[in-house]
Amino acid sequence: MIIDSHQHFWNYDPLRHIWIDDSMEVIRKDFLPNDLKPLLQENGVDCCIAVQADQTEMETEFLLECAKHNPFIKGVVGWVDLIDENLEDRLKHFTTNPLFKGVRHIVQSEKDDYLLRKDVQRGIGLLSKYNLTFDILVFPKQLPAAVQMVKKFPKQTFILDHIAKPNISEPMTELWKTNITALSKFENVHCKLSGMVTETKDFCFTKEDFTPFIDHVFSCFGANRILFGSDWPVCLLAADYTKVITLILEYLNEYSAHIKSQVLGINAIKIYNL
């Protein structure tokens, strides 16, 4: 079974999706389950997990509604306000729906110490009570704070998105490499092979450009804590769905069938309680 552990849906709105700027014309439109379903079928992908892209509960409800009507969407990683005084009530509300699997906040747009704030950590501290994951979306410069934060929550399941978005077109930096190693020391942290094609200069790349980065992720996290994600439709800025999954499939060719099945599906089932 192949599970795409990271993709998005939206009804495009220029005000709510202000991050989609003039350089991103190709994704300035609606992307809905009916757009993704044939791509999954063409590429032998069985199901997916929808992840938030807009920091509103309205979007979380929208994603859950998408999942309700499309059985190939097996879970939703939504958004809730981590610093809301009524956060626990909101978690109680959303977890009445078994498709609500986790929470994400767009930390990459916050100050570097965001994950160290007491009010944010109070919110993160409530997630494990409701068996929810937390997706960590950061740039390399924010990894040190992520490492410090994770240290405080040994019972919380974390997933690092997009291998922390290093510049794929440049050699690995010591900052990224060292902190990926440090983060991987915590057994409750997992890592998505996702969002890499859009971290290339002018979106030009060869498959070999990704190899040292994926090698390092494998050496740190091991095959049992790595997940495949397409980051569709954001990936369309740099590559179509088939090219994205082919990069991962070709990399995995050197590994056993068991390791392939872990990265491509088994780990997502386990980590997101599918």
PASEBA-1860 file (N, C-alpha, C; in nm, 3 decimals):
! residues 274
1> MIIDSHQH> 0.083/-0.120/0.000/0.000/0.000/0.000/0.087/0.125/0.000 ~ 0.052/0.223/-0.084/0.122/0.351/-0.087/0.028/0.458/-0.034 ~ 0.078/0.535/0.063/0.001/0.643/0.123/0.078/0.773/0.106 ~ 0.014/0.871/0.046/0.070/1.005/0.036/0.040/1.076/0.168 ~ 0.141/1.096/0.249/0.118/1.147/0.385/0.113/1.299/0.392 ~ 0.119/1.366/0.276/0.122/1.512/0.284/0.075/1.576/0.154 ~ -0.049/1.622/0.153/-0.101/1.699/0.038/-0.207/1.796/0.090 ~ -0.250/1.886/0.002/-0.339/1.994/0.042/-0.459/2.005/-0.052
9> FWNYDPLR> -0.567/2.058/0.002/-0.683/2.098/-0.080/-0.718/2.242/-0.043 ~ -0.767/2.317/-0.141/-0.821/2.449/-0.109/-0.913/2.499/-0.218 ~ -1.007/2.583/-0.176/-1.082/2.669/-0.266/-1.007/2.801/-0.264 ~ -0.943/2.833/-0.374/-0.851/2.946/-0.375/-0.922/3.078/-0.344 ~ -0.864/3.151/-0.249/-0.913/3.283/-0.211/-0.791/3.374/-0.198 ~ -0.782/3.482/-0.277/-0.662/3.566/-0.276/-0.632/3.631/-0.142 ~ -0.734/3.647/-0.058/-0.711/3.706/0.074/-0.662/3.601/0.174 ~ -0.727/3.487/0.175/-0.686/3.382/0.270/-0.556/3.314/0.228
17> HIWIDDSM> -0.532/3.304/0.098/-0.411/3.238/0.048/-0.312/3.341/-0.004 ~ -0.286/3.441/0.078/-0.199/3.551/0.038/-0.055/3.505/0.013 ~ -0.018/3.390/0.071/0.117/3.336/0.051/0.138/3.289/-0.092 ~ 0.031/3.267/-0.166/0.044/3.227/-0.307/0.061/3.356/-0.388 ~ 0.186/3.394/-0.411/0.215/3.523/-0.473/0.218/3.515/-0.625 ~ 0.261/3.624/-0.689/0.259/3.632/-0.836/0.347/3.527/-0.903 ~ 0.448/3.479/-0.830/0.537/3.379/-0.888/0.477/3.238/-0.886 ~ 0.360/3.224/-0.826/0.298/3.093/-0.807/0.168/3.079/-0.886
25> EVIRKDFL> 0.163/3.137/-1.002/0.041/3.141/-1.081/-0.020/3.003/-1.103 ~ 0.065/2.902/-1.115/0.017/2.767/-1.147/-0.071/2.708/-1.036 ~ -0.057/2.758/-0.912/-0.141/2.705/-0.803/-0.243/2.807/-0.754 ~ -0.263/2.913/-0.832/-0.365/3.013/-0.797/-0.501/2.971/-0.850 ~ -0.550/2.861/-0.798/-0.681/2.810/-0.837/-0.725/2.705/-0.736 ~ -0.843/2.653/-0.754/-0.894/2.550/-0.663/-0.822/2.418/-0.685 ~ -0.796/2.347/-0.575/-0.745/2.210/-0.581/-0.827/2.126/-0.485 ~ -0.902/2.034/-0.542/-1.002/1.958/-0.466/-0.982/1.808/-0.484
33> PNDLKPLL> -1.049/1.727/-0.403/-1.031/1.581/-0.411/-1.047/1.524/-0.552 ~ -1.140/1.576/-0.629/-1.159/1.525/-0.765/-1.040/1.554/-0.856 ~ -0.959/1.652/-0.819/-0.837/1.681/-0.896/-0.724/1.584/-0.860 ~ -0.721/1.544/-0.734/-0.613/1.457/-0.688/-0.639/1.309/-0.717 ~ -0.763/1.267/-0.706/-0.795/1.124/-0.716/-0.737/1.056/-0.840 ~ -0.751/1.114/-0.961/-0.693/1.046/-1.078/-0.541/1.041/-1.075 ~ -0.477/1.139/-1.012/-0.331/1.137/-1.001/-0.284/1.024/-0.910 ~ -0.357/1.003/-0.801/-0.326/0.891/-0.713/-0.341/0.759/-0.787
41> QENGVDCC> -0.449/0.744/-0.861/-0.475/0.620/-0.934/-0.368/0.596/-1.040 ~ -0.330/0.699/-1.112/-0.228/0.686/-1.217/-0.093/0.642/-1.162 ~ -0.065/0.680/-1.038/0.066/0.653/-0.979/0.065/0.542/-0.875 ~ -0.046/0.467/-0.868/-0.052/0.353/-0.778/-0.056/0.390/-0.631 ~ -0.104/0.511/-0.601/-0.115/0.555/-0.461/-0.257/0.526/-0.413 ~ -0.267/0.458/-0.301/-0.396/0.410/-0.252/-0.477/0.515/-0.178 ~ -0.409/0.599/-0.101/-0.482/0.696/-0.019/-0.388/0.806/0.026 ~ -0.443/0.902/0.101/-0.363/1.019/0.136/-0.406/1.078/0.269
49> IAVQADQT> -0.327/1.173/0.316/-0.356/1.252/0.435/-0.358/1.398/0.393 ~ -0.468/1.467/0.421/-0.480/1.608/0.388/-0.426/1.693/0.502 ~ -0.342/1.790/0.466/-0.273/1.874/0.565/-0.314/2.019/0.547 ~ -0.324/2.090/0.657/-0.366/2.230/0.653/-0.268/2.317/0.575 ~ -0.325/2.421/0.511/-0.243/2.522/0.444/-0.288/2.662/0.483 ~ -0.400/2.668/0.555/-0.459/2.795/0.594/-0.487/2.789/0.744 ~ -0.450/2.892/0.818/-0.458/2.885/0.963/-0.594/2.933/1.014 ~ -0.695/2.855/0.979/-0.831/2.881/1.027/-0.899/2.749/1.059
57> EMETEFLL> -0.987/2.752/1.156/-1.067/2.633/1.184/-1.164/2.605/1.070 ~ -1.199/2.708/0.996/-1.287/2.690/0.881/-1.224/2.594/0.781 ~ -1.093/2.608/0.760/-1.026/2.516/0.668/-1.021/2.375/0.725 ~ -1.000/2.364/0.856/-0.998/2.232/0.919/-1.132/2.161/0.897 ~ -1.240/2.234/0.914/-1.373/2.177/0.890/-1.389/2.139/0.742 ~ -1.337/2.222/0.654/-1.343/2.194/0.510/-1.268/2.066/0.476 ~ -1.150/2.047/0.533/-1.072/1.927/0.506/-1.142/1.802/0.560 ~ -1.202/1.814/0.676/-1.275/1.700/0.733/-1.397/1.667/0.648
65> ECAKHNPF> -1.459/1.769/0.591/-1.572/1.745/0.503/-1.525/1.676/0.374 ~ -1.409/1.717/0.323/-1.352/1.649/0.206/-1.329/1.502/0.236 ~ -1.273/1.475/0.353/-1.244/1.337/0.391/-1.371/1.255/0.408 ~ -1.473/1.317/0.462/-1.601/1.248/0.483/-1.659/1.196/0.352 ~ -1.643/1.272/0.245/-1.706/1.237/0.118/-1.610/1.169/0.019 ~ -1.485/1.150/0.061/-1.384/1.089/-0.027/-1.304/0.987/0.053 ~ -1.342/0.861/0.048/-1.280/0.759/0.133/-1.129/0.741/0.114 ~ -1.073/0.792/0.003/-0.928/0.778/-0.015/-0.851/0.876/0.073
73> IKGVVGWV> -0.919/0.974/0.133/-0.855/1.064/0.230/-0.871/1.000/0.368 ~ -0.764/0.945/0.419/-0.773/0.864/0.541/-0.753/0.944/0.670 ~ -0.711/1.068/0.657/-0.691/1.148/0.777/-0.667/1.293/0.743 ~ -0.683/1.378/0.845/-0.663/1.523/0.830/-0.570/1.572/0.940 ~ -0.469/1.647/0.899/-0.386/1.722/0.992/-0.432/1.867/0.979 ~ -0.508/1.911/1.076/-0.571/2.042/1.067/-0.501/2.148/1.149 ~ -0.568/2.262/1.162/-0.515/2.373/1.240/-0.611/2.407/1.353 ~ -0.554/2.430/1.469/-0.625/2.492/1.580/-0.531/2.595/1.640
81> DLIDENLE> -0.587/2.691/1.710/-0.505/2.796/1.769/-0.440/2.743/1.896 ~ -0.311/2.719/1.889/-0.239/2.658/2.001/-0.237/2.746/2.126 ~ -0.257/2.877/2.109/-0.250/2.966/2.224/-0.390/3.010/2.270 ~ -0.493/2.950/2.216/-0.631/2.979/2.256/-0.655/2.927/2.398 ~ -0.710/3.012/2.483/-0.741/2.968/2.620/-0.840/2.853/2.620 ~ -0.920/2.844/2.517/-1.021/2.738/2.507/-0.974/2.624/2.416 ~ -0.843/2.609/2.402/-0.787/2.508/2.311/-0.841/2.369/2.342 ~ -0.847/2.333/2.469/-0.891/2.197/2.502/-1.033/2.172/2.454
89> DRLKHFTT> -1.118/2.272/2.464/-1.255/2.256/2.413/-1.254/2.235/2.262 ~ -1.164/2.306/2.192/-1.156/2.291/2.047/-1.103/2.152/2.010 ~ -1.010/2.101/2.087/-0.958/1.966/2.062/-1.066/1.861/2.088 ~ -1.143/1.881/2.192/-1.255/1.791/2.220/-1.353/1.791/2.104 ~ -1.379/1.909/2.051/-1.471/1.921/1.938/-1.421/1.845/1.817 ~ -1.297/1.870/1.778/-1.246/1.810/1.654/-1.221/1.660/1.667 ~ -1.183/1.615/1.785/-1.153/1.472/1.800/-1.278/1.386/1.813 ~ -1.395/1.446/1.811/-1.516/1.364/1.796/-1.522/1.304/1.656
97> NPLFKGVR> -1.445/1.361/1.564/-1.433/1.308/1.428/-1.308/1.222/1.420 ~ -1.319/1.091/1.398/-1.203/1.002/1.397/-1.104/1.030/1.283 ~ -1.145/1.111/1.186/-1.055/1.145/1.076/-0.958/1.257/1.113 ~ -0.981/1.322/1.225/-0.890/1.429/1.271/-0.772/1.365/1.342 ~ -0.656/1.369/1.278/-0.541/1.292/1.325/-0.431/1.375/1.390 ~ -0.425/1.502/1.354/-0.315/1.582/1.407/-0.333/1.729/1.380 ~ -0.232/1.805/1.424/-0.235/1.951/1.418/-0.106/2.001/1.355 ~ -0.119/2.110/1.278/0.000/2.177/1.227/-0.019/2.328/1.237
105> HIVQSEKD> 0.091/2.396/1.265/0.096/2.542/1.261/0.210/2.580/1.167 ~ 0.193/2.689/1.091/0.296/2.728/0.994/0.406/2.804/1.069 ~ 0.488/2.728/1.138/0.593/2.785/1.223/0.699/2.857/1.139 ~ 0.717/2.816/1.014/0.818/2.880/0.930/0.792/3.030/0.912 ~ 0.666/3.073/0.934/0.633/3.215/0.920/0.643/3.290/1.053 ~ 0.680/3.220/1.159/0.690/3.281/1.291/0.835/3.315/1.324 ~ 0.855/3.384/1.435/0.991/3.413/1.482/1.060/3.282/1.519 ~ 1.192/3.286/1.518/1.269/3.163/1.536/1.245/3.095/1.671
113> DYLLRKDV> 1.203/3.171/1.771/1.183/3.113/1.905/1.037/3.077/1.933 ~ 0.954/3.075/1.829/0.811/3.052/1.847/0.784/2.923/1.925 ~ 0.851/2.816/1.891/0.825/2.686/1.954/0.871/2.682/2.100 ~ 0.942/2.786/2.145/0.989/2.791/2.283/0.899/2.877/2.371 ~ 0.799/2.941/2.312/0.707/3.022/2.389/0.624/2.936/2.484 ~ 0.603/2.984/2.605/0.528/2.907/2.704/0.385/2.882/2.662 ~ 0.322/2.984/2.599/0.182/2.966/2.560/0.169/2.864/2.447 ~ 0.267/2.862/2.356/0.267/2.764/2.248/0.291/2.623/2.303
121> QRGIGLLS> 0.386/2.613/2.396/0.417/2.482/2.452/0.303/2.429/2.538 ~ 0.230/2.518/2.599/0.110/2.474/2.672/0.015/2.405/2.575 ~ -0.003/2.464/2.458/-0.092/2.406/2.358/-0.042/2.273/2.306 ~ 0.085/2.267/2.272/0.143/2.142/2.224/0.131/2.033/2.330 ~ 0.143/2.074/2.456/0.136/1.978/2.566/0.001/1.911/2.581 ~ -0.104/1.968/2.520/-0.238/1.909/2.529/-0.264/1.804/2.421 ~ -0.183/1.803/2.316/-0.215/1.721/2.199/-0.209/1.572/2.228 ~ -0.110/1.528/2.304/-0.096/1.384/2.330/-0.214/1.330/2.410
129> KYNLTFDI> -0.277/1.414/2.490/-0.395/1.375/2.568/-0.507/1.328/2.476 ~ -0.509/1.382/2.354/-0.613/1.347/2.257/-0.558/1.262/2.142 ~ -0.440/1.206/2.166/-0.377/1.115/2.069/-0.358/1.181/1.932 ~ -0.318/1.309/1.936/-0.297/1.385/1.813/-0.149/1.405/1.786 ~ -0.113/1.402/1.660/0.025/1.429/1.620/0.046/1.580/1.607 ~ 0.173/1.620/1.596/0.206/1.760/1.565/0.309/1.762/1.454 ~ 0.270/1.820/1.340/0.362/1.837/1.228/0.447/1.962/1.249 ~ 0.578/1.946/1.240/0.671/2.057/1.259/0.710/2.113/1.122
137> LVFPKQLP> 0.667/2.234/1.093/0.699/2.300/0.967/0.794/2.416/0.994 ~ 0.922/2.396/0.968/1.023/2.498/1.000/1.126/2.507/0.889 ~ 1.198/2.619/0.890/1.318/2.634/0.809/1.438/2.585/0.890 ~ 1.552/2.558/0.824/1.669/2.510/0.898/1.708/2.598/1.016 ~ 1.696/2.729/1.003/1.737/2.819/1.112/1.649/2.802/1.236 ~ 1.530/2.741/1.220/1.439/2.720/1.332/1.454/2.582/1.395 ~ 1.540/2.501/1.339/1.558/2.365/1.391/1.610/2.361/1.535 ~ 1.705/2.449/1.573/1.750/2.443/1.714/1.636/2.459/1.813
145> AAVQMVKK> 1.542/2.549/1.786/1.426/2.566/1.875/1.339/2.441/1.873 ~ 1.325/2.381/1.755/1.245/2.257/1.745/1.306/2.147/1.830 ~ 1.437/2.136/1.828/1.506/2.034/1.908/1.479/2.057/2.057 ~ 1.491/2.183/2.101/1.465/2.214/2.242/1.321/2.185/2.280 ~ 1.229/2.217/2.191/1.087/2.195/2.218/1.056/2.047/2.230 ~ 1.102/1.969/2.135/1.073/1.825/2.134/1.122/1.757/2.262 ~ 1.234/1.804/2.310/1.294/1.748/2.432/1.196/1.751/2.550 ~ 1.105/1.847/2.550/1.012/1.865/2.662/0.888/1.776/2.654
153> FPKQTFIL> 0.869/1.709/2.539/0.744/1.634/2.519/0.773/1.492/2.470 ~ 0.827/1.407/2.556/0.864/1.271/2.514/0.746/1.182/2.475 ~ 0.625/1.219/2.517/0.508/1.136/2.485/0.430/1.187/2.364 ~ 0.474/1.297/2.306/0.406/1.355/2.192/0.466/1.304/2.061 ~ 0.382/1.264/1.967/0.430/1.222/1.835/0.449/1.345/1.747 ~ 0.571/1.362/1.696/0.605/1.473/1.608/0.643/1.422/1.471 ~ 0.611/1.500/1.369/0.654/1.470/1.232/0.717/1.594/1.173 ~ 0.842/1.585/1.132/0.911/1.697/1.067/0.871/1.699/0.920
161> DHIAKPNI> 0.812/1.811/0.877/0.769/1.824/0.738/0.885/1.868/0.649 ~ 0.887/1.814/0.528/0.974/1.863/0.420/1.123/1.863/0.457 ~ 1.161/1.770/0.541/1.299/1.757/0.593/1.356/1.893/0.637 ~ 1.266/1.983/0.682/1.301/2.117/0.731/1.347/2.212/0.621 ~ 1.314/2.181/0.495/1.329/2.274/0.384/1.471/2.327/0.362 ~ 1.570/2.239/0.355/1.705/2.286/0.321/1.713/2.327/0.175 ~ 1.813/2.407/0.140/1.836/2.445/0.001/1.898/2.326/-0.071 ~ 1.818/2.258/-0.153/1.862/2.136/-0.219/1.970/2.163/-0.324
169> SEPMTELW> 1.972/2.284/-0.378/2.066/2.316/-0.485/2.205/2.351/-0.433 ~ 2.220/2.358/-0.302/2.350/2.387/-0.241/2.393/2.268/-0.155 ~ 2.521/2.259/-0.124/2.566/2.151/-0.035/2.498/2.160/0.101 ~ 2.486/2.048/0.167/2.426/2.047/0.301/2.502/2.139/0.394 ~ 2.427/2.220/0.469/2.491/2.306/0.568/2.509/2.230/0.699 ~ 2.604/2.271/0.779/2.626/2.207/0.908/2.507/2.231/1.000 ~ 2.445/2.349/0.987/2.327/2.381/1.068/2.217/2.278/1.044 ~ 2.185/2.253/0.919/2.079/2.156/0.887/2.120/2.016/0.928
177> KTNITALS> 2.238/1.977/0.889/2.283/1.839/0.912/2.289/1.807/1.062 ~ 2.349/1.897/1.141/2.365/1.873/1.284/2.231/1.866/1.356 ~ 2.140/1.955/1.318/2.012/1.958/1.388/1.917/1.848/1.344 ~ 1.929/1.801/1.220/1.853/1.683/1.180/1.899/1.564/1.263 ~ 2.030/1.553/1.282/2.084/1.446/1.366/2.032/1.458/1.508 ~ 2.034/1.579/1.564/1.989/1.600/1.701/1.840/1.568/1.716 ~ 1.759/1.610/1.620/1.615/1.586/1.626/1.584/1.437/1.618 ~ 1.660/1.366/1.539/1.635/1.223/1.519/1.666/1.139/1.642
185> KFENVHCK> 1.739/1.196/1.738/1.773/1.122/1.860/1.648/1.094/1.944 ~ 1.543/1.171/1.921/1.419/1.151/1.994/1.331/1.055/1.916 ~ 1.303/0.941/1.974/1.232/0.834/1.904/1.088/0.870/1.869 ~ 1.034/0.973/1.930/0.897/1.015/1.901/0.890/1.116/1.786 ~ 1.002/1.139/1.719/1.006/1.231/1.606/1.024/1.152/1.476 ~ 0.945/1.185/1.375/0.948/1.121/1.245/0.975/1.227/1.139 ~ 0.998/1.185/1.016/1.037/1.282/0.912/0.973/1.248/0.779 ~ 0.917/1.351/0.714/0.855/1.332/0.583/0.954/1.367/0.470
193> LSGMVTET> 0.965/1.273/0.376/1.033/1.302/0.250/0.930/1.372/0.162 ~ 0.923/1.500/0.175/0.821/1.579/0.106/0.874/1.720/0.085 ~ 0.808/1.793/-0.003/0.838/1.934/-0.019/0.979/1.968/-0.061 ~ 1.049/1.874/-0.122/1.189/1.899/-0.156/1.208/1.964/-0.292 ~ 1.122/1.931/-0.388/1.143/1.982/-0.525/1.129/2.135/-0.529 ~ 1.049/2.191/-0.439/1.031/2.336/-0.438/1.142/2.409/-0.364 ~ 1.237/2.334/-0.308/1.352/2.395/-0.241/1.475/2.391/-0.331 ~ 1.454/2.394/-0.461/1.564/2.394/-0.558/1.571/2.529/-0.629
201> KDFCFTKE> 1.688/2.568/-0.671/1.707/2.697/-0.737/1.640/2.697/-0.873 ~ 1.549/2.794/-0.892/1.475/2.808/-1.017/1.399/2.681/-1.053 ~ 1.377/2.594/-0.953/1.305/2.468/-0.971/1.371/2.379/-1.077 ~ 1.503/2.389/-1.086/1.580/2.304/-1.177/1.659/2.205/-1.092 ~ 1.655/2.077/-1.128/1.722/1.977/-1.047/1.740/1.847/-1.124 ~ 1.829/1.764/-1.073/1.840/1.625/-1.115/1.812/1.540/-0.991 ~ 1.783/1.415/-1.011/1.751/1.330/-0.895/1.870/1.317/-0.801 ~ 1.992/1.331/-0.858/2.112/1.319/-0.775/2.124/1.433/-0.674
209> DFTPFIDH> 2.061/1.546/-0.703/2.068/1.659/-0.610/2.008/1.624/-0.474 ~ 1.910/1.536/-0.473/1.839/1.502/-0.350/1.910/1.394/-0.268 ~ 1.996/1.317/-0.334/2.053/1.197/-0.272/2.124/1.224/-0.140 ~ 2.216/1.321/-0.130/2.284/1.339/-0.001/2.191/1.378/0.113 ~ 2.086/1.453/0.081/1.990/1.495/0.183/1.907/1.375/0.231 ~ 1.860/1.296/0.136/1.781/1.178/0.175/1.869/1.076/0.246 ~ 1.993/1.063/0.200/2.087/0.973/0.268/2.100/1.011/0.415 ~ 2.114/1.139/0.441/2.132/1.184/0.580/2.007/1.158/0.662
217> VFSCFGAN> 1.890/1.182/0.604/1.765/1.155/0.674/1.754/1.005/0.707 ~ 1.788/0.920/0.612/1.783/0.776/0.636/1.882/0.734/0.744 ~ 2.002/0.790/0.741/2.104/0.751/0.839/2.064/0.796/0.979 ~ 1.987/0.904/0.988/1.946/0.956/1.118/1.818/0.890/1.170 ~ 1.715/0.889/1.089/1.583/0.845/1.136/1.559/0.696/1.118 ~ 1.625/0.635/1.020/1.598/0.494/0.993/1.468/0.477/0.919 ~ 1.454/0.367/0.850/1.339/0.346/0.761/1.205/0.341/0.834 ~ 1.206/0.312/0.963/1.079/0.298/1.036/1.022/0.431/1.085
225> RILFGSDW> 1.093/0.543/1.057/1.041/0.675/1.100/1.038/0.775/0.985 ~ 1.033/0.726/0.863/1.030/0.813/0.745/0.902/0.788/0.666 ~ 0.841/0.897/0.615/0.717/0.886/0.540/0.732/0.957/0.406 ~ 0.661/0.906/0.306/0.654/0.974/0.176/0.539/1.072/0.174 ~ 0.564/1.192/0.120/0.457/1.289/0.098/0.485/1.366/-0.030 ~ 0.380/1.396/-0.105/0.398/1.463/-0.234/0.405/1.615/-0.223 ~ 0.338/1.671/-0.123/0.318/1.815/-0.110/0.242/1.872/-0.230 ~ 0.158/1.790/-0.292/0.069/1.838/-0.398/-0.038/1.925/-0.335
233> PVCLLAAD> -0.080/2.036/-0.396/-0.038/2.086/-0.527/0.079/2.183/-0.525 ~ 0.135/2.212/-0.406/0.247/2.306/-0.400/0.363/2.257/-0.486 ~ 0.381/2.124/-0.493/0.490/2.067/-0.573/0.482/2.107/-0.719 ~ 0.363/2.143/-0.767/0.345/2.176/-0.909/0.425/2.299/-0.951 ~ 0.471/2.376/-0.854/0.560/2.487/-0.885/0.689/2.437/-0.948 ~ 0.727/2.313/-0.915/0.855/2.260/-0.961/0.844/2.130/-1.040 ~ 0.741/2.049/-1.011/0.732/1.917/-1.075/0.591/1.863/-1.061 ~ 0.550/1.779/-1.156/0.417/1.719/-1.146/0.420/1.602/-1.047
241> YTKVITLI> 0.302/1.548/-1.019/0.290/1.443/-0.917/0.376/1.322/-0.951 ~ 0.373/1.282/-1.077/0.447/1.163/-1.117/0.597/1.181/-1.096 ~ 0.649/1.299/-1.128/0.792/1.323/-1.111/0.831/1.321/-0.965 ~ 0.744/1.375/-0.879/0.774/1.378/-0.736/0.781/1.237/-0.678 ~ 0.681/1.155/-0.707/0.682/1.020/-0.649/0.791/0.934/-0.712 ~ 0.821/0.959/-0.840/0.926/0.882/-0.907/1.062/0.908/-0.842 ~ 1.088/1.030/-0.799/1.214/1.060/-0.730/1.232/0.972/-0.607 ~ 1.124/0.954/-0.533/1.132/0.873/-0.411/1.140/0.725/-0.446
249> LEYLNEYS> 1.061/0.681/-0.542/1.062/0.539/-0.581/1.198/0.498/-0.633 ~ 1.260/0.583/-0.712/1.392/0.551/-0.767/1.497/0.547/-0.656 ~ 1.486/0.638/-0.560/1.580/0.635/-0.448/1.565/0.504/-0.370 ~ 1.441/0.460/-0.353/1.415/0.341/-0.271/1.449/0.210/-0.343 ~ 1.483/0.218/-0.469/1.513/0.096/-0.546/1.623/0.012/-0.483 ~ 1.716/0.076/-0.415/1.829/0.003/-0.357/1.792/-0.065/-0.225 ~ 1.672/-0.039/-0.177/1.630/-0.094/-0.049/1.539/-0.215/-0.067 ~ 1.522/-0.290/0.042/1.438/-0.409/0.039/1.291/-0.372/0.023
257> AHIKSQVL> 1.212/-0.472/-0.015/1.068/-0.451/-0.029/1.006/-0.408/0.104 ~ 1.057/-0.461/0.214/1.003/-0.425/0.345/1.028/-0.279/0.377 ~ 1.149/-0.231/0.352/1.181/-0.090/0.378/1.097/0.000/0.288 ~ 1.081/-0.038/0.163/0.996/0.041/0.073/0.855/0.051/0.128 ~ 0.802/-0.061/0.174/0.664/-0.061/0.224/0.651/0.022/0.352 ~ 0.757/0.027/0.432/0.755/0.111/0.551/0.744/0.259/0.513 ~ 0.834/0.304/0.428/0.839/0.446/0.390/0.715/0.487/0.312 ~ 0.667/0.399/0.228/0.556/0.434/0.138/0.417/0.416/0.200
265> GINAIKIY> 0.409/0.346/0.314/0.275/0.327/0.367/0.265/0.286/0.513 ~ 0.341/0.184/0.552/0.328/0.128/0.686/0.350/0.233/0.794 ~ 0.452/0.317/0.775/0.482/0.417/0.878/0.369/0.519/0.893 ~ 0.309/0.559/0.783/0.198/0.654/0.789/0.081/0.596/0.867 ~ 0.053/0.469/0.845/-0.056/0.402/0.917/-0.030/0.405/1.067 ~ 0.092/0.374/1.104/0.129/0.367/1.246/0.134/0.506/1.309 ~ 0.200/0.600/1.243/0.224/0.731/1.302/0.097/0.814/1.314 ~ 0.012/0.806/1.211/-0.112/0.884/1.210/-0.234/0.804/1.257
273> NL> -0.210/0.684/1.307/-0.321/0.601/1.359/-0.434/0.589/1.257 ~ -0.396/0.549/1.135/-0.497/0.538/1.030/-0.578/0.410/1.044
END
